[in-house]
Amino acid sequence: MISAFFIYNQKGEVLISRLYRQDLKRSIADIFRIQVISNTDVRSPIITLGSTSFFHVRHENLYIVALTKWNANAALIFEFCYRFINIGRSYFGKLDEEAVKANFVLIYELLDEVLDFGYPQNSETDTLKMYITTESVKSERAMREDSAKITIQATGATSWRRSDVKYRKNEAFIDVIESVNLLLSTQGNVLRADVAGQIMMRAYLSGTPECKFGLNDKVLLEKDPSNRRKSSNTVEIDDCQFHQCVKLGKFDSDRTISFIPPDGEFELMRYRTSDNINLPFRVHPVVTEIGKSKIEYKILIKANFSSKLNANNVVLTIPTPLNTAGVTCSVSAGKAKYVPADNSIVWKIQRFQGQSEFMLTGEANLTAMTHKKAWSRPPISMDFQVLMFTSSGLLVRFLKVFEKSNYQSVKWVRYMTKAGNYQIRVY
């Protein structure tokens, strides 16, 4: 598996080095610095030099590098690198060169726990913080009690959760967050549309509860004859990725999402869908070049979601040519201004009610250029947030909590759709 692990700064200086196997020497670190860090043409995150493969991730001003001479699982190694970054954030707030230099002893201690002979071990932050702490040293009695809990947790089936968690009020919060990616033609035709979603959960539940989670998944509902009439409101999920607490065997057999949740906040699942996307906004741009000295803009934007909902912080960035001298524009809602540094008109609408539409009209005056170069007409881009709306149509049908004490729990669900790469062409 992983033969060595290094952390470099931007200059190529080795900040952290740990060799896990005898098939590599410390001098191998110089090869990565010369062949990758000093070579600006290298873009691939995996470089094989001779019989050694270098897997690297850029984060802040650091290179996180794992080396192997084996035919290792690349996805597993990258997952470990990103897990290590998350552990660093949890301990230090921000994982950068300064944090590494200030906490190198702790980082070596963490590496010894999360990697054993090059094989990734328990990388759950909550578990690591029980016995690798930057806080005050505990008494021997408290350490012995914690040690017993750690042994159970580190070797048990639920390494991500302690069994003695207690809350006076048992609650579970679910956030369904979707990012819409869109490319729209100037005629209003959808050239590309997909949704990348994540389901975040905050679990404040006592004991070790088992949760069952239900979505309006097309495959699941079509299996059940009683739900076939409701199949028009279902969502076809293209692919999904779960937290390690989810029992994948149950999901494969009957599409049931069953799990024992970690304590606190975590990402339950990620998903992607590209079928029947409900676009929150449609933009109709008319950009007309008048001779060589003027461009007219007429931008109409309409909200497609329910009038009971509102979008917040709607921002349209409308590109202008490089030789723009000045812009005059008027809007029916919000504020618009020309930003010369970005060569664009920025139109901001703080609150946008559903089913309403607004218009921007403007003129850009151009200066004469010695060498006339055709304007490339970059696309208009959008940013927004819409609460209680999902572009994919995904809905949480139920969340059931089972625990041996049979306590009552309160569940909350919130939906939010935001702009991903949301672009409208103007040619």
N, C-alpha and C positions, 0 to 999 in steps of 0.2 A: 504494500500500500504506500503510504507517504514515507519517503526516506529521509527528507529534511524539510525544515520550515524556516523561512527567513522573512524579516521585515526590513525593507530599505526605505530611505528617504528619497527625495527627488534627485539628489546629487549622486545617488548610488551608494551611499554609505550604509553599511549593515548595522542596524539598530538592535535587532534580535536575531539570534541564530540558534537552532536546535537540531542536532542530528539524531535520528531515531534508529538508523540502521548503519551497518558498517560498509555498505556498498558505495558510499559517497564520502568525500573528504571536505573539510571546511573550505578549501580553495575553490570549490565549485561555485561559491558565491560570486567570485570575480567574473566568471563566464557570463552570468546573467546581467551583471552591470555593463559589461562590454557589448554583448550581443543584443540586449533589449533596451536598457535604460539609455544608453548612449546612441542607440540607433533609432532615429525618429520614424523610419519607414515601417517598423514593426507594429502591426495593429492587432494581430491575432492574440487572444489571451492564452493560447497554448503554443509553446515553441518546443520542438524536439531537436536537440543538438546531440549528435551521436546516439547513444542509447539512453540518454537522460531527457525526460520530459519536464518542462517548466510550466506550471499553471499559475498565472498571476492575475490579481484583481487590483485595479487602481482605486484608492479610497483617500479622499482629502489630499494630503501631500505625501502619501505612503504607497508603497508597492507591497501587497501581501502575496507571498510566493510560497507555493508548495512544490516539492520536487519528488519525482519517483523514477525508478528504473524498471518498474513493473508495468504490465498491461492493466492499469488501474481504471476504475470507473470514473470518468471525467466529471460526470454530474455530481457524484458523491464528493469529490475533492472540492469542487466549486461551492457546493452546499456547505461544506465545512468552513471554507474561507469566509463566506458570508455570515455563518453562525459565529465565527470568531469576531468579526466586526461588530455584530450585535452584542456579544458579550462585553467587548471593549466599551461600547456606548453605554451599556448598563452600569458598568463599574466606574467609568471615568467621565461620563456625560458626552464626551466627544473623543473619538479615536483619531488623533493626529500625531505629528512628530513630537510635539511638546508633551502630550499625554504619555507617549511611549517612553520618552526619556525620564519622565518623573516617576514612572511606575514599572520600570523594567523588571524589578524583583517579583512583583505581583504577576506580571505577564508570564514570566518563566514558570511560576507556580501554577498558573491557569493552564499553560501548555502541557505541563506534566499530568494534569488531571483530565484534560479533554482529548489527549492523544496518548495511547499506550502502544509502544513498538510500531508507531505509524498508523494504528487503527483508531478512528474516531470513537470516543466514548460518550459519556453523558455530557451534553452541551446545554442543558436547560439552566438558564440563569438563576432561577429561584433555588434550584438544588445546589448549584455551585456556591451561592452566597451563604448557604448554611454553614459551610466549613472552610471557605476561603473568604475571609472578611477583611475589609480595610478599616473596620471600626475597632472599638476597644476590645481587649482580650477578655474572654469570659472566664468565669470561675471553673475549677476542675469538675465540680458536680454538674454544672450546667453543660459543660463540654461532654461529659459522659452521657447525659440524657439526650443531647443533640446527636451524639455519635450513634446511639441506638436507632434513632429515627432515620439518620442518614443511611445506615446499613440497609434498613428495610426499603428505603426509597431508592437507593442506588441499584439494588439488586431485584426489586419488585417489578411488577408489570406496569406500574404507573409512576415512572421516575419524575414526571412533570408535576406531581401533586403530593402534598403531605396529607396524611389521614386525619390529623387533629385540628383541621381548620374549623373555626366556629364564628358565626355571625348572629347578631341579635335579629337582624332582618335579612331574609334570604331573597336576593334579587339577581336577575340576569338581564343584561342589556345587549341588544343585537343591533349593529349598524350595518346596513347593506349599502355599500359605496360603489358607484359605477362611474367609470370614465368612458365617455363616448368619443370614438375616433371617426371622423367623417371627412370625405372629400366630395364636394358638391360642384357640379359644373355651373357655368353662368346661366344656363337655361333652367337650372333647378333639378337636373337629373343626378341621382346618387351614383357616384363612380366607385366609392368604397365606403363601407360603414361596418363597424363592429364595436362591441362593448367589452371592456376588461373590468371585471368586478371583483370585489373582495368582501367577505363577510367577517366583520370584527365582532368580538364578543368580550364583554366584561362580566365575569362570573363571580358573584359574592355569595357563595353557597357553602353551607356547613357540611362537614363530613366528606365522603367520597361519592357524590351523586352520579348516577348515570343519566345522561340526557339523550333524548331522541328529537331529531330536528327534521322538519318536513318542508319541502319546497314544491312549487307547482311545476315540477320536472315532467316533461312530456313523456319520457320513457316510463317513469313510475306510474303516472296516472293512466296511461294507456294499457298497462298491465292489469289494472283493476277494472273489471267491467262496470262497476257502479259509478266510476268517474269518467267514463268515455264521453258522456254528454258535455262535460266541462272541459274537454280537451282543447277548445278554442282559446282558453285562457292560459294555456301551458307554454312553457319556454323550452326550447331545444338547446341544451348546453353542449357546446362543441368539445370543450375539454375542461378539466377541473383539477385542482391540487389541494390536498387537505393537510391540516396540522397532524402531527404524529399521533395525537390522542384519538383520532377517528379510526374506528374498526373497519378497515378496508374490505375484509371478507364479507361483512354484512352488506356493505354498499355494492359490491360486485354481484351478490346473490339477489338482493331485493331492493337495491337503490335506497336503503335506509341509512341515514347519517346518525350513527350511534357513537357516543363518546363519553369519557369521564373528563370534564374540562379542567385545565390548569386554573389555579387561583389567580384572579385578577384579569388583566387585559391580554388578549392574544388574537391572532388571526386564525379563524376557524377554517376558511377555505378561500381559494381564488378560482375564478371561472372566466370563460370567454364564450361569447355567443355572437353570431353574425347573421342570424335569421330574424326577420320581422322586427327590425330596430325602429322604435318610435323616436323620431328626431325631435328634441325639445324646441329647436329653433330652425326656421328657414330664412335664408337671406337671399334677396333678389338684387344683385348689383347691376347698375348700368354705368359704365365708365367710358366716356367718349372723349377722344383726342380731337381738339379743334385746332387745326393747323399745327404749328410747331411751338406755339407759345402758351397754350392753355389746355387744361383737362377738366372736364365736368364730371362730377360724381352725383349719382342718385342711388342711395343705398336704402332698401326697404327691409326691415327685419320684423318677423312675425313669430309669436310664441304659440306652439302647437299644443301645449299642455292645458289642463283644466283651468278655468277662470278662478277657481277656488284656491289655486296655488300661486306662488310668487317665486321668481328667480332673483337671486341676489348677486351683486357685484358683477353685472354683465359688462364686458369690455370687448369692443371691436377694434382691431388694429388694421387700418386701411392703408396699404402702401402707396407711396408717391414716388415719382421719378427722382433721380439723384440731383438733377438740376432745378429742383423746385425752389423758387425765390420766396414764395409766400402762399398761404392758403386762407380763403374766407369760406366759412361754412355755417350752416344753421341746422338745428335739430329740433324735432317735435317733443323730445324728452331727454333728460340727462344733460351732459356737458361734453363738448367735443373741442379738441385743440390740436394744432399741428406741432409735432415734436421733430425738429430738424435733425437732432442727433440720430434718430431712428428712421428718418425719411418716411414718416407715417403720420396719419391722422388717428388719434386715439379718442374713441367715443365711449364714454362711461355712463351706464345707467344703474343706479344703486338698487332700484326695486322695479321689477318688470312683471306685471300681472299677466297671467295666462290668457290666451286668445286675443291679446292686444297687439297692435303693430305700430311701429314708429319709423320715421323717415329722416335721413340725413341728406341734405343737398349742399354741394360745395364746389368751389373752383380752385384749381391749383395753377398759379402763374409760373411759367418756366422761363429760365434765362437761356440766352443763345449759347450754343456750344460750338467750339472750333471743329471738333470731329463728332458729327451726329451719330449717336449709337441708339439703336432701337431699344425701347423700354421693355424689359422682360415681363412686366405685369405679374409680380408675385401675388399669391392668393391672399385673400382677407382671412385673418385668424380671429377666433373667438375664445373668450374665457367666461365661465359662468358657474353658478351653483343653484340647483333646484332641489328643495327639500320635499320629501314625501312623494317622490316620482322616480320611477326606474325606466330607462329607455328599453331595456330588454323585456320588461313586463314581469320580472322575477318577483315572487311574493313568498313570504314566510307563512306557510299554512299552519304550522304548530311548533311549539317547543315544550316538550314534556320532561319533567324532572322527577326521577325516581331515587328515593333514598330510604334506607332501612327505618329511619325514625318517622317517615311519612309527614314531614313538615310541609307547610304551604309556602309556595314561592311566588314572587311577583315577576312577570316578564314584560320587558319593554322592547319595542321594535321601531327603528327609525330608518328611513330610506333617504338617500341623497345621490343625485346625479350631477356630475361635474364635467367640464370640457377636458378631453384629452388632447388629441391632435385634430382640432375642429377647424377645417379650412374650406373656403369657398373661392373657386377660381373666378377671375374677372376677364377672361378672354374666351 
